[in-house]
Amino acid sequence: MYRAEPEVVSPADDAAPALTRLVASKRRKQKRLRVIGRSAVAMVAVLALVLTGVVWGYLRATDNGFLQVAALDPDSTDVVDPGGQYGDETYLIVGTDSRAGANGGVGAGSVADAEGSRSDTVILVNVPANRSRVVAVSFPRDLDIVRPSCQAWDNDKGEYTSEINPGADNDKLNSAYAFGGPKCLVKVIQKMSGLKIGHFIGMDFSGFESMVDQVGGVQVCVNAPLIDDELGTVLATAGKQTVNGATALNYVRARKVEAEGNGDYGRIKRQQMFLSSLLRSALSNKVLFDPGKLNGFINAFTRDTFVQNVDTKSLVTLGRSLQKVDAGAVTFLTVPTAGTNELGNEIPRLEDIHSIFQAIIDDEPLPGESRKADAAKASTTSTPPTAVTPAPAPSLLALSPARVSIQVSNASGVTGVAAQAASSLGAHGFQIYSVGNYTGISGATLVRYGPGQEAEAATVAAAIPGALLQETSDLGAIVDVVLGSGFSGKVSTPPTVGSALHPTVAPKSTVVSGTTIEELPPDLSFTNAADDSCA
């Protein structure tokens, strides 16, 4: 307990130095807080737990607390334009409705009410290679899908069985998790989005509630009392208010709110607003600089989540790379649908969905987004010259195929071409980074490469008869082989290491047809994380 000391009156000539020291001390403290605050960026809870180096001391001992689960499919041919996603970080965040264990005691019902587990919330989070923004796309739980054949998932044990569940048409999205666990859900989302999912985070009811309580609650705002036909009164009054874990869980779960009249979409909007508020709270340092809240939150996160390819080092590294991103550069979108079918499933608007994810892959502006201009991207934009004939490239020396990483993209319109070509190229020693489909159709076969990768690209082109070189700015150290309709199917023996190469460069006007993105749907539902108005 603090005890007041007797007041001591100092001589007047000592007062000024004392005051000066006090002011200087306060200024140093304020400066330290400003410096730390500028580096404090967090995507917490079910969004991604992106934390800066400020919390390294708390995080470094938590790796053993992560419950690992098989979920990812990194070699999927459903990934669109892997080169365009090089350097991106994409997380699939899943909230499940399991009633098992501690979940039965949080007011969500018991196993008798609902056996097994379904994906109650599905959010796909993309962070582009330039770390200029964060995009989170929500998927309705009742979205109509073609569920693939998947290895069965035992939710109670948290593991896969030897049984194979057959696929089904016109099933709900949440059934993918129920029948095939994380792996099946990742397959469905990866096929629909074309994004390469590199990280998986799953959480149940109990985990969500615990983390909200650990940060001292989260502020929400509604313009009318929130009453759900099944959960009852969630919020009795309108306006801004701070909710605890139990109330927050009902706030993000409620989907039978008569005043909203749109089922899952009202719930998705509330989830997005909730995560936005949680993000703003972290940015205001209410979590990051309260050791008790921070430590409790991190312990709850590692205790109540199940993950793949998520660890301390990757989270801290990503957090540091995002330190200049503010809330205005975090955008939440919702997959658009066209009503329901006779089964009550939400009908996906596939062309619009394609447009959304292509815009994400190409790092195009999104509705409501507010971020700093990407100067590097702008500086590379130019009007193509009018050249129409191939031009010879400067002489280059062949490299060992083992030094060349390539992705093989099918733009021929013929199924299976990329896989066959990748097999042949791999047999000759080239390092296969990925195999997939390109977003359009090409007549010519192009070998696309980034700055400084001319020799690597020329070495690949020398092994593919008729291939043309094309420089681009979005591939990094990966060489992209875009197989056109003129590809013969043959792959030649690579040239001898050190031999001179004289590849042919594609005309600057060469494009792959069909890559122009349709305009984003005008009715696209979005939420910007900087928006703190009532929903």
FILUM-534444 format. One record per residue (C-alpha): residue number from 0; y, x negated, z negated. Coordinates in nm, 2 decimals. Each point is the difference from the previous one (the first is absolute). Layout:
residues N
{node NUM {Y X Z}};
...
end
This chain:
residues 535
{node 0 {0.00 0.00 0.00}};
{node 1 {0.35 -0.12 0.08}};
{node 2 {0.21 -0.07 -0.30}};
{node 3 {0.38 -0.03 0.03}};
{node 4 {0.16 -0.32 -0.12}};
{node 5 {0.33 -0.02 -0.18}};
{node 6 {0.29 -0.02 0.24}};
{node 7 {0.15 -0.34 0.03}};
{node 8 {0.35 -0.03 0.13}};
{node 9 {0.05 -0.31 0.22}};
{node 10 {0.32 -0.18 0.06}};
{node 11 {0.20 0.13 0.30}};
{node 12 {-0.05 -0.32 0.20}};
{node 13 {-0.38 0.04 -0.02}};
{node 14 {0.00 0.36 0.12}};
{node 15 {0.07 -0.09 0.37}};
{node 16 {-0.29 -0.25 0.04}};
{node 17 {-0.24 0.24 -0.17}};
{node 18 {0.11 0.29 0.23}};
{node 19 {-0.03 -0.23 0.30}};
{node 20 {-0.36 -0.10 -0.10}};
{node 21 {-0.09 0.37 -0.05}};
{node 22 {0.14 0.10 0.34}};
{node 23 {-0.17 -0.29 0.17}};
{node 24 {-0.33 0.09 -0.16}};
{node 25 {0.02 0.36 0.11}};
{node 26 {0.09 -0.11 0.35}};
{node 27 {-0.30 -0.23 0.02}};
{node 28 {-0.22 0.28 -0.12}};
{node 29 {0.14 0.24 0.25}};
{node 30 {-0.04 -0.25 0.28}};
{node 31 {-0.36 -0.06 -0.09}};
{node 32 {-0.07 0.38 0.00}};
{node 33 {0.17 0.04 0.34}};
{node 34 {-0.20 -0.29 0.15}};
{node 35 {-0.33 0.15 -0.14}};
{node 36 {0.10 0.35 0.10}};
{node 37 {0.06 -0.09 0.37}};
{node 38 {-0.36 -0.13 0.01}};
{node 39 {-0.15 0.30 -0.17}};
{node 40 {-0.17 0.22 0.26}};
{node 41 {-0.30 0.21 -0.08}};
{node 42 {-0.22 0.25 0.17}};
{node 43 {-0.18 0.12 -0.31}};
{node 44 {-0.27 0.25 -0.09}};
{node 45 {-0.20 0.15 0.29}};
{node 46 {0.24 -0.14 0.26}};
{node 47 {-0.11 -0.37 -0.01}};
{node 48 {0.09 -0.17 -0.32}};
{node 49 {0.22 -0.25 0.18}};
{node 50 {0.16 -0.22 -0.27}};
{node 51 {0.21 -0.31 0.02}};
{node 52 {-0.05 -0.34 -0.16}};
{node 53 {0.18 0.13 -0.31}};
{node 54 {-0.33 0.15 -0.12}};
{node 55 {-0.23 -0.29 0.09}};
{node 56 {-0.06 -0.08 -0.37}};
{node 57 {-0.13 0.35 -0.05}};
{node 58 {-0.21 0.02 0.32}};
{node 59 {-0.17 -0.33 0.03}};
{node 60 {-0.27 0.08 -0.26}};
{node 61 {-0.08 0.35 0.13}};
{node 62 {-0.21 -0.08 0.31}};
{node 63 {-0.33 0.05 -0.20}};
{node 64 {0.12 0.35 -0.09}};
{node 65 {0.00 0.13 0.36}};
{node 66 {-0.31 0.21 0.08}};
{node 67 {-0.11 -0.10 0.34}};
{node 68 {-0.14 0.25 0.26}};
{node 69 {-0.11 -0.03 0.36}};
{node 70 {0.25 0.18 0.22}};
{node 71 {0.15 -0.20 0.29}};
{node 72 {-0.11 -0.03 0.36}};
{node 73 {0.20 -0.30 0.13}};
{node 74 {-0.19 -0.03 0.33}};
{node 75 {0.05 0.36 0.10}};
{node 76 {0.06 0.06 0.37}};
{node 77 {0.22 0.30 -0.10}};
{node 78 {0.29 -0.24 -0.08}};
{node 79 {0.27 0.03 0.26}};
{node 80 {0.18 -0.31 0.12}};
{node 81 {-0.11 -0.23 -0.28}};
{node 82 {0.24 -0.27 0.13}};
{node 83 {0.29 0.24 -0.06}};
{node 84 {-0.12 0.04 -0.36}};
{node 85 {-0.04 -0.38 -0.06}};
{node 86 {0.16 -0.08 -0.34}};
{node 87 {0.02 0.37 -0.10}};
{node 88 {-0.14 0.11 -0.34}};
{node 89 {-0.15 0.34 0.00}};
{node 90 {-0.13 0.18 -0.31}};
{node 91 {-0.20 0.32 -0.02}};
{node 92 {0.08 0.16 -0.34}};
{node 93 {-0.23 0.28 -0.11}};
{node 94 {0.02 0.23 -0.30}};
{node 95 {-0.33 0.17 -0.07}};
{node 96 {-0.08 0.33 -0.18}};
{node 97 {-0.30 -0.12 -0.19}};
{node 98 {-0.06 0.20 -0.32}};
{node 99 {-0.25 -0.26 -0.14}};
{node 100 {0.06 -0.20 -0.31}};
{node 101 {0.35 -0.01 -0.14}};
{node 102 {0.12 0.22 0.28}};
{node 103 {-0.16 0.30 -0.16}};
{node 104 {0.24 -0.02 -0.29}};
{node 105 {0.33 0.00 0.19}};
{node 106 {0.01 0.37 0.08}};
{node 107 {-0.14 -0.05 0.35}};
{node 108 {-0.32 0.19 -0.07}};
{node 109 {-0.35 -0.12 -0.06}};
{node 110 {-0.29 -0.11 0.22}};
{node 111 {-0.13 0.36 -0.02}};
{node 112 {0.32 0.11 0.18}};
{node 113 {-0.03 -0.26 0.27}};
{node 114 {-0.28 -0.25 0.04}};
{node 115 {0.04 -0.33 0.18}};
{node 116 {0.34 -0.12 0.11}};
{node 117 {0.23 0.06 0.29}};
{node 118 {0.31 -0.17 0.13}};
{node 119 {0.27 0.22 -0.15}};
{node 120 {0.29 -0.23 0.12}};
{node 121 {-0.01 -0.24 0.29}};
{node 122 {0.29 -0.22 0.08}};
{node 123 {0.00 -0.28 0.26}};
{node 124 {0.27 -0.27 -0.08}};
{node 125 {0.11 -0.25 0.26}};
{node 126 {0.22 -0.30 -0.06}};
{node 127 {0.09 -0.18 0.33}};
{node 128 {-0.02 -0.37 0.05}};
{node 129 {0.38 -0.05 -0.03}};
{node 130 {-0.01 0.19 -0.34}};
{node 131 {0.31 0.20 0.10}};
{node 132 {-0.13 0.33 -0.12}};
{node 133 {-0.29 0.20 -0.15}};
{node 134 {-0.15 0.31 0.16}};
{node 135 {-0.23 0.24 -0.18}};
{node 136 {-0.18 0.27 0.20}};
{node 137 {-0.16 0.30 -0.19}};
{node 138 {-0.30 0.18 0.14}};
{node 139 {-0.07 0.36 -0.10}};
{node 140 {-0.33 0.03 -0.19}};
{node 141 {-0.11 0.29 0.23}};
{node 142 {0.07 -0.18 0.32}};
{node 143 {-0.26 0.09 0.27}};
{node 144 {-0.21 -0.31 0.09}};
{node 145 {-0.32 -0.11 0.17}};
{node 146 {-0.18 -0.15 -0.29}};
{node 147 {-0.22 -0.29 0.11}};
{node 148 {-0.35 -0.08 -0.12}};
{node 149 {0.04 -0.19 -0.32}};
{node 150 {-0.20 -0.17 -0.28}};
{node 151 {-0.01 0.24 -0.29}};
{node 152 {0.22 -0.06 -0.31}};
{node 153 {-0.10 0.07 -0.36}};
{node 154 {0.32 0.07 -0.17}};
{node 155 {-0.14 0.00 -0.36}};
{node 156 {-0.13 -0.35 0.05}};
{node 157 {0.28 -0.12 0.23}};
{node 158 {-0.25 -0.14 0.25}};
{node 159 {-0.16 0.07 0.34}};
{node 160 {-0.36 0.12 0.03}};
{node 161 {-0.26 -0.07 0.27}};
{node 162 {0.05 0.36 0.14}};
{node 163 {0.20 0.06 0.32}};
{node 164 {0.20 0.32 0.02}};
{node 165 {0.03 0.13 0.36}};
{node 166 {0.33 0.05 0.15}};
{node 167 {0.17 0.34 0.06}};
{node 168 {0.27 0.16 0.22}};
{node 169 {0.28 0.21 -0.14}};
{node 170 {-0.03 -0.13 -0.36}};
{node 171 {0.28 -0.06 -0.25}};
{node 172 {0.14 -0.34 -0.05}};
{node 173 {-0.09 0.00 -0.37}};
{node 174 {-0.37 0.04 0.09}};
{node 175 {0.00 -0.35 0.15}};
{node 176 {0.03 -0.14 -0.35}};
{node 177 {-0.23 0.25 -0.15}};
{node 178 {-0.29 -0.08 0.24}};
{node 179 {0.07 -0.37 0.07}};
{node 180 {0.23 -0.14 -0.26}};
{node 181 {0.28 -0.25 0.07}};
{node 182 {-0.17 -0.14 0.31}};
{node 183 {-0.03 0.33 0.18}};
{node 184 {0.36 0.10 -0.08}};
{node 185 {0.13 -0.34 0.12}};
{node 186 {-0.19 0.05 0.33}};
{node 187 {0.16 0.34 0.05}};
{node 188 {0.36 -0.11 -0.08}};
{node 189 {-0.03 -0.32 0.20}};
{node 190 {-0.12 0.19 0.31}};
{node 191 {0.28 0.26 -0.03}};
{node 192 {0.28 -0.25 -0.07}};
{node 193 {-0.11 -0.31 0.20}};
{node 194 {0.13 -0.21 -0.29}};
{node 195 {-0.21 -0.29 -0.13}};
{node 196 {-0.06 0.09 -0.36}};
{node 197 {-0.01 -0.32 -0.20}};
{node 198 {0.01 0.13 -0.36}};
{node 199 {-0.15 0.29 -0.19}};
{node 200 {0.12 0.15 -0.33}};
{node 201 {-0.17 0.30 -0.16}};
{node 202 {0.10 0.18 -0.32}};
{node 203 {-0.11 0.31 -0.18}};
{node 204 {0.18 0.27 -0.21}};
{node 205 {-0.04 -0.20 -0.33}};
{node 206 {0.14 -0.32 0.15}};
{node 207 {0.31 0.17 0.14}};
{node 208 {0.08 0.18 -0.33}};
{node 209 {-0.05 -0.32 -0.19}};
{node 210 {0.24 -0.21 0.21}};
{node 211 {0.28 0.26 -0.01}};
{node 212 {-0.02 0.00 -0.38}};
{node 213 {0.00 -0.38 -0.01}};
{node 214 {0.34 -0.01 0.18}};
{node 215 {0.15 0.26 -0.23}};
{node 216 {-0.01 0.29 0.24}};
{node 217 {0.16 0.05 0.34}};
{node 218 {0.31 0.21 0.09}};
{node 219 {-0.05 0.29 0.24}};
{node 220 {0.23 0.26 0.13}};
{node 221 {-0.06 0.36 0.11}};
{node 222 {0.25 0.26 0.11}};
{node 223 {-0.21 0.28 -0.17}};
{node 224 {-0.27 0.03 -0.26}};
{node 225 {-0.33 -0.13 0.13}};
{node 226 {-0.28 0.25 -0.05}};
{node 227 {-0.35 -0.03 0.15}};
{node 228 {-0.24 0.29 0.03}};
{node 229 {-0.28 -0.22 -0.13}};
{node 230 {0.16 -0.25 -0.23}};
{node 231 {0.26 0.24 -0.15}};
{node 232 {0.35 -0.11 -0.09}};
{node 233 {0.04 -0.37 0.08}};
{node 234 {0.38 -0.02 -0.05}};
{node 235 {0.17 0.29 -0.18}};
{node 236 {0.35 -0.10 0.10}};
{node 237 {0.18 -0.12 0.31}};
{node 238 {0.19 -0.33 0.03}};
{node 239 {-0.07 -0.36 -0.08}};
{node 240 {-0.24 -0.07 -0.28}};
{node 241 {-0.24 -0.28 -0.11}};
{node 242 {-0.37 0.10 0.00}};
{node 243 {-0.29 -0.16 -0.19}};
{node 244 {-0.34 -0.08 0.16}};
{node 245 {-0.16 0.34 -0.06}};
{node 246 {0.30 0.19 0.15}};
{node 247 {0.03 -0.26 0.28}};
{node 248 {-0.36 0.05 0.10}};
{node 249 {0.05 0.38 0.03}};
{node 250 {0.33 -0.06 0.19}};
{node 251 {-0.17 -0.20 0.27}};
{node 252 {-0.32 0.21 0.00}};
{node 253 {0.15 0.35 0.02}};
{node 254 {-0.07 0.15 0.35}};
{node 255 {0.01 0.38 -0.07}};
{node 256 {0.38 0.04 -0.05}};
{node 257 {0.11 0.33 0.14}};
{node 258 {0.36 -0.11 0.03}};
{node 259 {-0.10 -0.28 0.23}};
{node 260 {-0.23 0.21 0.21}};
{node 261 {-0.15 -0.30 0.19}};
{node 262 {-0.30 -0.11 -0.21}};
{node 263 {-0.07 -0.37 0.02}};
{node 264 {0.33 -0.08 0.17}};
{node 265 {0.21 0.09 -0.30}};
{node 266 {-0.23 -0.21 -0.21}};
{node 267 {0.02 -0.29 0.24}};
{node 268 {0.38 0.02 -0.01}};
{node 269 {0.00 0.00 -0.38}};
{node 270 {-0.23 -0.30 0.00}};
{node 271 {0.23 -0.19 0.23}};
{node 272 {0.30 0.09 -0.22}};
{node 273 {-0.19 -0.11 -0.31}};
{node 274 {-0.09 -0.34 0.15}};
{node 275 {0.36 -0.04 0.11}};
{node 276 {0.12 0.06 -0.35}};
{node 277 {-0.26 -0.24 -0.14}};
{node 278 {0.12 -0.26 0.24}};
{node 279 {0.37 0.05 -0.09}};
{node 280 {-0.10 -0.03 -0.36}};
{node 281 {-0.17 -0.34 0.06}};
{node 282 {0.30 -0.12 0.21}};
{node 283 {0.23 0.09 -0.29}};
{node 284 {-0.21 -0.24 -0.22}};
{node 285 {-0.11 0.27 -0.24}};
{node 286 {-0.36 -0.12 0.04}};
{node 287 {0.02 -0.36 0.11}};
{node 288 {0.21 -0.12 -0.29}};
{node 289 {-0.16 0.20 -0.28}};
{node 290 {-0.30 -0.22 -0.10}};
{node 291 {-0.18 0.28 -0.18}};
{node 292 {0.02 0.24 0.29}};
{node 293 {-0.08 -0.26 0.26}};
{node 294 {-0.30 -0.14 -0.19}};
{node 295 {-0.14 0.35 -0.07}};
{node 296 {0.06 0.11 0.36}};
{node 297 {-0.18 -0.31 0.15}};
{node 298 {-0.29 0.04 -0.24}};
{node 299 {-0.03 0.37 0.09}};
{node 300 {0.02 -0.08 0.37}};
{node 301 {-0.29 -0.25 -0.01}};
{node 302 {-0.20 0.22 -0.24}};
{node 303 {0.04 0.33 0.20}};
{node 304 {-0.02 -0.11 0.36}};
{node 305 {-0.27 -0.11 0.24}};
{node 306 {0.10 -0.23 0.28}};
{node 307 {-0.10 -0.23 0.29}};
{node 308 {0.20 -0.30 0.11}};
{node 309 {0.26 0.04 -0.28}};
{node 310 {0.06 -0.27 -0.25}};
{node 311 {0.27 -0.16 -0.20}};
{node 312 {0.10 -0.27 0.25}};
{node 313 {0.03 0.24 0.30}};
{node 314 {0.21 0.25 -0.20}};
{node 315 {0.24 -0.26 -0.13}};
{node 316 {0.03 -0.17 0.34}};
{node 317 {0.07 0.34 0.17}};
{node 318 {0.25 0.09 -0.27}};
{node 319 {0.19 -0.32 0.04}};
{node 320 {0.02 0.05 0.38}};
{node 321 {0.15 0.35 -0.06}};
{node 322 {0.27 -0.11 -0.25}};
{node 323 {0.28 0.10 0.24}};
{node 324 {-0.13 0.35 0.08}};
{node 325 {0.18 0.28 -0.17}};
{node 326 {-0.10 0.36 -0.05}};
{node 327 {0.18 0.11 0.32}};
{node 328 {-0.25 -0.20 0.20}};
{node 329 {-0.30 0.19 -0.15}};
{node 330 {-0.09 0.30 0.20}};
{node 331 {-0.27 0.27 -0.06}};
{node 332 {-0.13 0.20 0.30}};
{node 333 {-0.25 0.28 0.02}};
{node 334 {-0.26 0.04 0.27}};
{node 335 {0.11 0.30 0.21}};
{node 336 {-0.24 0.30 0.06}};
{node 337 {0.00 0.32 0.21}};
{node 338 {-0.11 0.26 -0.24}};
{node 339 {-0.36 0.06 -0.11}};
{node 340 {-0.32 0.08 0.19}};
{node 341 {-0.26 0.27 -0.09}};
{node 342 {-0.15 -0.22 -0.27}};
{node 343 {0.34 -0.05 -0.17}};
{node 344 {0.03 -0.36 0.10}};
{node 345 {0.34 -0.14 0.10}};
{node 346 {0.00 -0.07 0.38}};
{node 347 {0.13 -0.36 0.06}};
{node 348 {0.26 -0.04 0.27}};
{node 349 {-0.17 -0.31 0.15}};
{node 350 {0.27 -0.10 0.25}};
{node 351 {0.27 0.02 -0.26}};
{node 352 {-0.22 -0.19 -0.25}};
{node 353 {-0.05 -0.27 0.27}};
{node 354 {0.38 -0.02 0.05}};
{node 355 {0.06 -0.05 -0.37}};
{node 356 {-0.25 -0.28 -0.04}};
{node 357 {0.10 -0.17 0.32}};
{node 358 {0.36 -0.01 -0.13}};
{node 359 {-0.13 -0.16 -0.32}};
{node 360 {-0.20 -0.26 0.19}};
{node 361 {0.30 -0.08 0.22}};
{node 362 {0.24 0.00 -0.30}};
{node 363 {0.22 0.27 0.16}};
{node 364 {0.26 0.19 -0.21}};
{node 365 {-0.12 0.30 -0.19}};
{node 366 {0.19 0.32 -0.11}};
{node 367 {0.21 -0.05 -0.32}};
{node 368 {-0.07 -0.37 -0.01}};
{node 369 {0.28 -0.24 -0.12}};
{node 370 {-0.08 -0.37 0.04}};
{node 371 {0.17 -0.31 0.10}};
{node 372 {0.00 -0.07 0.38}};
{node 373 {-0.28 -0.21 0.12}};
{node 374 {0.21 -0.27 0.17}};
{node 375 {-0.30 -0.19 0.11}};
{node 376 {-0.14 0.30 0.19}};
{node 377 {0.34 0.08 0.15}};
{node 378 {0.05 -0.35 0.12}};
{node 379 {-0.32 0.01 0.21}};
{node 380 {0.08 0.33 0.17}};
{node 381 {0.12 -0.06 0.36}};
{node 382 {-0.01 0.16 0.34}};
{node 383 {-0.30 -0.11 0.21}};
{node 384 {0.09 -0.20 0.31}};
{node 385 {-0.09 0.14 0.34}};
{node 386 {-0.26 -0.26 0.08}};
{node 387 {-0.31 0.16 0.15}};
{node 388 {-0.22 -0.30 0.09}};
{node 389 {-0.21 -0.21 -0.23}};
{node 390 {0.15 -0.34 -0.08}};
{node 391 {-0.19 -0.33 -0.08}};
{node 392 {0.02 -0.12 -0.36}};
{node 393 {0.08 -0.35 -0.11}};
{node 394 {-0.30 -0.23 -0.02}};
{node 395 {-0.18 0.03 -0.33}};
{node 396 {-0.30 -0.18 -0.16}};
{node 397 {-0.32 0.19 -0.09}};
{node 398 {-0.09 0.04 -0.37}};
{node 399 {-0.33 0.04 -0.17}};
{node 400 {-0.09 0.37 -0.01}};
{node 401 {-0.07 -0.04 -0.37}};
{node 402 {0.38 -0.05 -0.05}};
{node 403 {0.09 0.33 0.17}};
{node 404 {0.00 0.34 -0.19}};
{node 405 {-0.01 0.30 0.24}};
{node 406 {0.00 0.37 -0.02}};
{node 407 {-0.15 0.19 0.29}};
{node 408 {0.17 0.33 0.10}};
{node 409 {-0.14 0.25 0.24}};
{node 410 {0.26 0.14 0.25}};
{node 411 {-0.25 0.06 0.28}};
{node 412 {-0.09 0.36 -0.07}};
{node 413 {-0.37 -0.10 -0.01}};
{node 414 {-0.18 0.03 -0.33}};
{node 415 {-0.17 -0.31 -0.14}};
{node 416 {0.18 -0.26 0.21}};
{node 417 {0.18 -0.16 -0.29}};
{node 418 {-0.31 -0.04 -0.21}};
{node 419 {-0.19 -0.16 0.29}};
{node 420 {0.28 -0.24 0.08}};
{node 421 {0.04 -0.09 -0.37}};
{node 422 {-0.37 -0.08 -0.02}};
{node 423 {0.02 -0.23 0.30}};
{node 424 {0.32 -0.17 -0.12}};
{node 425 {-0.15 -0.05 -0.35}};
{node 426 {-0.31 -0.16 0.16}};
{node 427 {0.22 -0.26 0.16}};
{node 428 {0.15 -0.09 -0.34}};
{node 429 {0.32 0.20 -0.01}};
{node 430 {0.09 0.15 -0.34}};
{node 431 {0.00 0.38 0.02}};
{node 432 {0.27 0.14 -0.22}};
{node 433 {-0.06 0.37 0.09}};
{node 434 {-0.12 0.24 0.28}};
{node 435 {0.17 0.33 0.07}};
{node 436 {0.18 0.23 0.25}};
{node 437 {0.34 -0.06 0.14}};
{node 438 {0.25 0.29 0.00}};
{node 439 {0.02 0.03 0.38}};
{node 440 {-0.17 -0.08 0.33}};
{node 441 {0.05 -0.32 0.20}};
{node 442 {-0.12 -0.11 0.34}};
{node 443 {0.04 -0.37 -0.06}};
{node 444 {-0.17 -0.19 -0.28}};
{node 445 {0.27 -0.16 -0.22}};
{node 446 {-0.02 -0.28 -0.25}};
{node 447 {0.29 0.06 -0.24}};
{node 448 {0.12 -0.27 -0.23}};
{node 449 {0.28 -0.08 -0.24}};
{node 450 {0.24 -0.29 0.00}};
{node 451 {-0.17 -0.34 -0.04}};
{node 452 {-0.34 0.14 0.11}};
{node 453 {0.02 -0.08 0.37}};
{node 454 {-0.29 -0.25 0.01}};
{node 455 {-0.22 0.23 -0.20}};
{node 456 {0.08 0.29 0.24}};
{node 457 {-0.06 -0.22 0.31}};
{node 458 {-0.33 -0.11 -0.14}};
{node 459 {-0.11 0.36 -0.04}};
{node 460 {0.13 0.10 0.34}};
{node 461 {-0.19 -0.28 0.17}};
{node 462 {-0.32 0.17 -0.12}};
{node 463 {0.09 0.34 0.14}};
{node 464 {0.02 0.02 0.38}};
{node 465 {0.32 0.16 0.12}};
{node 466 {0.17 0.01 -0.35}};
{node 467 {0.38 -0.04 -0.01}};
{node 468 {0.21 -0.14 -0.29}};
{node 469 {0.26 0.22 -0.17}};
{node 470 {0.22 -0.12 -0.28}};
{node 471 {0.10 0.23 -0.28}};
{node 472 {0.16 -0.03 -0.35}};
{node 473 {-0.23 0.20 -0.22}};
{node 474 {-0.34 -0.18 -0.01}};
{node 475 {0.05 -0.31 -0.22}};
{node 476 {-0.29 -0.24 0.04}};
{node 477 {-0.23 0.26 0.16}};
{node 478 {-0.06 0.02 0.37}};
{node 479 {-0.05 0.35 0.14}};
{node 480 {-0.23 0.05 0.30}};
{node 481 {0.09 0.34 0.15}};
{node 482 {-0.28 0.09 0.24}};
{node 483 {0.12 0.20 0.30}};
{node 484 {-0.19 0.22 0.25}};
{node 485 {-0.03 -0.30 0.23}};
{node 486 {-0.20 -0.20 -0.25}};
{node 487 {-0.33 -0.11 0.16}};
{node 488 {-0.19 -0.02 -0.32}};
{node 489 {-0.07 -0.37 0.04}};
{node 490 {0.11 -0.27 -0.24}};
{node 491 {-0.01 -0.36 0.13}};
{node 492 {-0.08 -0.32 -0.19}};
{node 493 {0.32 -0.12 -0.16}};
{node 494 {0.17 -0.31 0.15}};
{node 495 {-0.07 -0.35 -0.14}};
{node 496 {0.21 -0.09 -0.29}};
{node 497 {0.31 -0.19 0.11}};
{node 498 {-0.02 0.10 0.36}};
{node 499 {0.31 0.12 0.18}};
{node 500 {0.05 0.37 0.03}};
{node 501 {0.22 0.19 0.25}};
{node 502 {-0.01 0.37 -0.10}};
{node 503 {0.18 0.27 0.18}};
{node 504 {0.28 0.19 -0.18}};
{node 505 {0.02 0.38 0.03}};
{node 506 {0.33 0.13 0.15}};
{node 507 {0.25 0.08 -0.26}};
{node 508 {0.00 0.36 0.12}};
{node 509 {-0.38 0.04 -0.08}};
{node 510 {-0.06 0.28 -0.25}};
{node 511 {-0.30 0.19 -0.13}};
{node 512 {0.05 0.36 0.10}};
{node 513 {-0.02 0.26 -0.27}};
{node 514 {0.15 -0.22 -0.28}};
{node 515 {0.33 0.19 0.00}};
{node 516 {0.01 0.19 -0.32}};
{node 517 {0.06 0.37 0.00}};
{node 518 {0.30 0.11 -0.21}};
{node 519 {-0.09 0.06 -0.36}};
{node 520 {-0.05 0.38 -0.07}};
{node 521 {0.33 0.16 -0.09}};
{node 522 {-0.16 0.19 -0.29}};
{node 523 {-0.15 -0.31 -0.16}};
{node 524 {0.01 0.03 -0.38}};
{node 525 {0.14 -0.30 -0.17}};
{node 526 {0.13 -0.12 -0.34}};
{node 527 {0.22 -0.30 -0.06}};
{node 528 {-0.06 -0.18 -0.33}};
{node 529 {0.37 -0.03 -0.06}};
{node 530 {0.04 0.38 -0.01}};
{node 531 {0.02 0.12 -0.36}};
{node 532 {0.10 0.36 0.08}};
{node 533 {-0.21 0.30 -0.12}};
{node 534 {-0.29 0.09 0.22}};
end
